[in-house]
């Protein structure tokens, strides 16, 4: 069975919707990356660290290697990565920046398997309507988006009322480009339900 | 409180996510339209019929008029409306047509209110990966998409594993372009939560 190297409830939900059986195993990683790394490569770099940490854990426990899936999602506004907000103020500031603008969401995916590694990144463009200060404060205080890259979740209130347009894989914005993951699994001979 | 003139569980969910209070009231309509009507105008035409049927029902009961929201969603492939499938075979045939292709989803929205009527339609483009025959049959038999325009729901298995790209409002494909509805409600002075 596939190992999902992520605690994200959204990634678990997406694999469930895709009917891909999995179990979760996570090892801590720093989620840091070299300053010189091009932004587009950051999510795959971090996902690779997550996947390798779990592989090491399996190896040191003497457990046979299994297929490991890791992912990392970043929000990029004007060539700057917008991380998870560390405070209420930072969440509010972030949403002010995203308001009325178009940004990129890039999810990097790394699959470790018998034949080595398969890695790819998927980009979706998201356009926010102009948000009012009241909307931003309401959302931050009610939904507490402190564990969300870019301080929002597309499937929550702010995503439903505030997003004008998505270009690309919607589920990529939720944290996993599931349809591409399924295609790669099929290519690797790992069958989905069908 | 807003009246939603639709039984669709997906539209109810979307209004709940948007935190718009509503109650449901439905009157039967034929959902037919004149042959000469341009495709783009069909969903608003049908939504208007739904809204007016509820308004008549309120009027004949002597109930004061309330704001009524109705919507209708059509799937359009190469200038042909693909309706709800009437049989297993039709559902399978429909998905074969959508497989590997890009189609439009148009939702028409009609709001009846004190100042008259506000109507608009919103279009989202959806691209399916090529689907295998096994995937199509699995989906139809397990998910029974007989009440779905185009024989699929974007938030179900087939949407998660089979859709390559969305261009436009994702929630429009689920049956209601919620963010535009919220904007119109705001313009009409009906406030959302914030």
Interface residues (C-beta under 8 A of the other chain):
Chain A: X14 X17 X18 X19 X129 X132 X134 X135 X137 X138 X154 X155 X156 X157 X160 X161 X162 X163 X164 X165 X166 X167 X168 X169 X170 X171 X178 X179 X182 X183 X192 X193 X194
Chain B: X14 X17 X18 X19 X129 X132 X134 X135 X137 X138 X154 X155 X156 X157 X160 X161 X162 X163 X164 X165 X166 X167 X168 X169 X170 X171 X178 X179 X182 X183 X192 X193 X194
